[in-house]
Amino acid sequence: MKSPSDNEKAPTTLQTVERALAFLEEVAQARQPPRLRDVAQTLGINVTSSYHLLNTLQLAGYVTRDSDGTLRIGGRAAILYRGLIRNFELGRELSAVVGELSAATGETAYVAALNRERVIIQALVEGNQAVRVTGLYVGFSGSEHIRASGKAVLAHLPDQQRDSILRRCLPSATAAELDAVIDELRKVREQGWALDDGSFREGACCIAAPFFRPAGFVAGSLAVSVPADRFTAAREHITDAVLSSAQQASQIIGHAPATISAAGHWDAG
């Protein structure tokens, strides 16, 4: 294996900043408001360092500590969220479609939009089931070659743009491995929807379908994620609901309705 060039070496980072961000994320993602010792234990940071991190984040307004010792995200974090979603135009436009898709299926639904060379979740509504797929969030991207929401978009991109994304996702892939992924994407394009049968996240399955801008350029995908033990029984209903929502999304952003032909092909109007 060749050694990386100077330009390829990992950039210098600050461990203190990395720890502060990890601390903030742990508080944000906890199912119940955690205590300081819980966060320290999860992150493998000693309690003294954790107190310093907490004090810094508290003074900056990003974390609060209640009288019972539990931690919560502070109001200052809203600035980051507003900055994140400011450019998520499609997420705002299609938020109602996502909500309707989640209500129709009872599962977690989301819209992922193409932004340069990433397919980013821009709006998400969690399902109403007691057991549901979690861990997805607005702003999530990456692994586009595995995620159904990514494959649904990649399947409709020009070859050069598709291949550029695949090289980022699979930097060490052989030519044969890339060809296998491209063959799968061709099948996705033909059938009009993409499937992730637990490859991206064990125990979770996903169906996604693309939607299009005027002139037929793919803009993103509508997707539903389902716990694997419910997927087989619900697959047909979810696929129909996702395809219908994707057609609605195309209409909302100005593209002619898209339909599945009798031969099973996706016809973008």
C-alpha positions as a printed Julia matrix, in Angstrom:
269×3 Matrix{Float64}:
   0.0    0.0     0.0
   1.49   3.35   -0.94
   1.85   6.0     1.69
  -0.37   9.07    1.33
   1.14  12.21   -0.1
   1.47  15.35    1.95
  -1.74  16.63    0.39
  -3.6   13.47    1.4
  -2.56  13.49    5.06
  -5.3   14.1     7.62
  -5.46  17.77    8.67
  -4.38  18.81   12.15
  -7.31  18.95   14.58
  -7.88  20.12   18.17
  -8.83  17.31   20.53
 -10.57  19.72   22.9
 -12.9   20.89   20.14
 -13.55  17.32   19.04
 -14.46  16.39   22.61
 -16.73  19.4    23.03
 -18.61  18.53   19.85
 -18.87  14.87   20.89
 -20.2   16.01   24.29
 -22.8   18.22   22.62
 -23.89  15.42   20.27
 -24.2   12.92   23.12
 -26.52  15.24   25.04
 -28.55  15.91   21.89
 -28.97  12.22   20.98
 -29.67  10.77   24.43
 -33.14   9.19   24.76
 -33.47  10.71   28.23
 -31.66  13.8    29.52
 -28.29  12.4    30.66
 -26.16  13.29   33.65
 -22.57  14.39   33.41
 -21.22  11.01   34.51
 -23.33   9.29   31.81
 -21.81  11.44   29.09
 -18.3   11.04   30.47
 -18.66   7.26   30.6
 -20.07   7.01   27.07
 -17.31   9.17   25.6
 -14.52   7.66   27.69
 -13.57  11.05   29.15
 -12.62  11.51   32.8
 -15.1   13.38   34.97
 -12.81  16.36   35.57
 -12.37  17.0    31.83
 -16.11  16.52   31.37
 -16.82  19.23   33.94
 -14.57  21.62   32.02
 -16.4   20.8    28.78
 -19.78  21.25   30.45
 -18.79  24.61   31.96
 -17.61  25.86   28.57
 -20.75  24.72   26.75
 -22.99  26.09   29.51
 -21.39  29.52   29.43
 -21.74  29.57   25.64
 -25.43  28.64   25.92
 -25.22  25.31   24.09
 -25.99  23.07   27.08
 -28.07  23.61   30.22
 -27.99  21.71   33.5
 -31.24  21.29   35.42
 -31.52  21.32   39.2
 -31.64  17.5    39.23
 -28.3   17.34   37.42
 -29.62  16.29   34.02
 -28.29  17.94   30.88
 -30.21  19.38   27.95
 -29.38  21.22   24.76
 -29.42  24.98   25.25
 -31.22  27.55   23.17
 -28.01  28.76   21.55
 -27.91  25.51   19.52
 -30.9   26.78   17.54
 -28.51  29.14   15.73
 -26.68  26.12   14.31
 -29.92  24.46   13.27
 -31.21  27.59   11.55
 -27.92  27.87    9.7
 -28.19  24.25    8.62
 -31.71  24.42    7.23
 -31.41  27.88    5.67
 -30.29  26.37    2.37
 -32.6   23.34    2.55
 -35.19  24.77    0.2
 -36.6   21.41   -0.91
 -36.97  20.31    2.7
 -39.22  23.3     3.33
 -41.16  22.87    0.1
 -41.78  19.17    0.63
 -42.23  19.02    4.4
 -45.99  18.45    4.02
 -45.38  15.58    1.59
 -42.99  13.97    4.08
 -45.55  14.31    6.86
 -48.28  12.76    4.74
 -45.97   9.89    3.74
 -45.15   9.15    7.37
 -48.84   9.28    8.32
 -49.82   6.99    5.42
 -47.23   4.34    6.34
 -46.87   4.85   10.08
 -43.11   4.79    9.54
 -40.19   7.22    9.5
 -40.26   9.21    6.25
 -37.85  11.77    4.86
 -36.82  13.75    1.83
 -33.18  13.64    0.71
 -31.98  16.2    -1.81
 -28.99  16.31   -4.12
 -26.57  19.04   -3.03
 -23.48  19.1    -5.23
 -22.14  15.58   -4.73
 -24.05  14.58   -1.61
 -27.59  13.38   -1.01
 -28.61  15.12    2.21
 -31.68  14.52    4.39
 -33.51  17.86    4.42
 -36.75  17.03    6.24
 -37.76  14.05    8.37
 -40.82  12.86   10.28
 -40.5    9.9    12.63
 -43.09   7.12   12.5
 -45.83   6.68   15.09
 -44.98   3.05   15.87
 -43.69   2.08   19.33
 -40.67   0.52   17.59
 -39.4    2.62   14.71
 -36.22   3.44   12.85
 -34.26   6.19   14.6
 -30.8    7.69   14.28
 -31.49   9.55   11.03
 -31.46  13.33   11.19
 -31.75  16.46    9.09
 -28.34  17.14    7.58
 -27.29  13.49    7.36
 -25.38  12.47    4.22
 -22.84   9.9     3.07
 -22.94   6.22    1.99
 -25.05   7.22   -1.0
 -24.17   3.95   -2.76
 -25.82   1.94    0.06
 -28.71   4.08    1.25
 -31.91   3.65   -0.75
 -32.36   7.43   -0.72
 -28.89   7.8    -2.26
 -29.24   5.03   -4.83
 -32.55   6.45   -6.06
 -30.73   9.68   -6.93
 -27.47   8.21   -8.24
 -29.42   6.02  -10.67
 -30.59   9.13  -12.56
 -27.4   11.18  -12.6
 -25.15  11.66  -15.64
 -22.41   9.03  -15.66
 -19.61  11.46  -14.83
 -21.37  12.91  -11.79
 -22.48   9.46  -10.6
 -18.96   8.07  -10.92
 -17.48  11.01   -9.03
 -19.81  10.32   -6.09
 -19.04   6.62   -6.19
 -15.31   7.3    -6.08
 -15.83   9.38   -2.95
 -18.0    6.7    -1.34
 -15.76   3.83   -2.43
 -12.2    5.17   -2.7
 -10.61   1.7    -2.57
 -13.1   -0.15   -4.77
 -11.85  -2.21   -7.69
 -13.19  -1.7   -11.21
 -15.26  -4.87  -10.83
 -16.78  -3.64   -7.57
 -17.71  -0.29   -9.12
 -19.24  -2.07  -12.12
 -21.41  -4.12   -9.76
 -22.69  -0.97   -8.06
 -23.39   0.68  -11.42
 -25.31  -2.41  -12.58
 -27.48  -2.16   -9.47
 -28.12   1.52  -10.15
 -29.24   0.68  -13.7
 -31.8   -1.73  -12.23
 -32.95   0.96   -9.82
 -33.48   3.34  -12.72
 -35.5    0.73  -14.62
 -37.81  -0.2   -11.76
 -38.24   3.36  -10.5
 -37.37   2.82   -6.85
 -34.45   1.73   -4.69
 -34.21  -0.75   -1.84
 -31.88  -0.96    1.11
 -32.51  -4.35    2.68
 -30.49  -3.79    5.85
 -27.15  -3.04    4.17
 -26.82   0.47    5.55
 -28.16  -0.17    9.03
 -28.7   -3.64   10.42
 -32.32  -4.28   11.33
 -33.68  -1.47    9.16
 -34.97  -1.54    5.58
 -35.72   1.39    3.32
 -37.61   2.13    0.11
 -36.9    5.35   -1.84
 -38.05   6.86   -5.13
 -36.65   9.85   -7.04
 -38.35  13.12   -7.83
 -37.37  15.52  -10.6
 -36.91  19.19  -11.39
 -38.22  20.8   -14.58
 -36.43  19.41  -17.66
 -36.17  16.04  -15.96
 -33.09  16.52  -13.78
 -33.21  14.43  -10.61
 -33.53  16.6    -7.5
 -33.72  14.08   -4.68
 -35.73  11.22   -3.29
 -38.59  10.44   -0.92
 -37.9    7.54    1.43
 -39.43   5.44    4.18
 -37.37   3.44    6.68
 -38.92   0.42    8.4
 -37.75  -2.05   11.07
 -36.84  -5.28    9.28
 -39.36  -7.39   11.18
 -42.24  -5.3     9.75
 -40.83  -4.83    6.28
 -41.98  -7.95    4.41
 -45.64  -7.48    5.28
 -45.58  -3.74    4.58
 -43.29  -3.67    1.54
 -45.92  -3.37   -1.2
 -47.92  -0.69    0.62
 -44.8    1.32    1.44
 -43.47   1.08   -2.11
 -46.77   2.37   -3.51
 -46.86   5.2    -0.96
 -43.26   6.23   -1.68
 -43.82   6.24   -5.45
 -46.98   8.32   -5.06
 -45.2   10.82   -2.81
 -42.29  11.1    -5.24
 -44.7   11.88   -8.06
 -46.34  14.53   -5.88
 -42.94  16.03   -5.07
 -42.1   16.27   -8.79
 -45.34  18.13   -9.38
 -44.72  20.54   -6.5
 -41.29  21.59   -7.76
 -42.55  21.98  -11.3
 -41.89  18.72  -13.12
 -44.54  16.83  -15.05
 -45.99  13.77  -13.27
 -43.86  10.65  -13.38
 -45.43   7.22  -13.56
 -44.53   3.58  -13.61
 -45.28   2.08  -17.01
 -46.97  -1.27  -17.53
 -43.55  -2.78  -18.2
 -42.35  -1.59  -14.8
 -40.2    1.25  -16.14
 -39.99   4.73  -14.69
 -41.28   7.3   -17.15
 -40.35  10.86  -16.23
 -42.71  13.14  -18.07
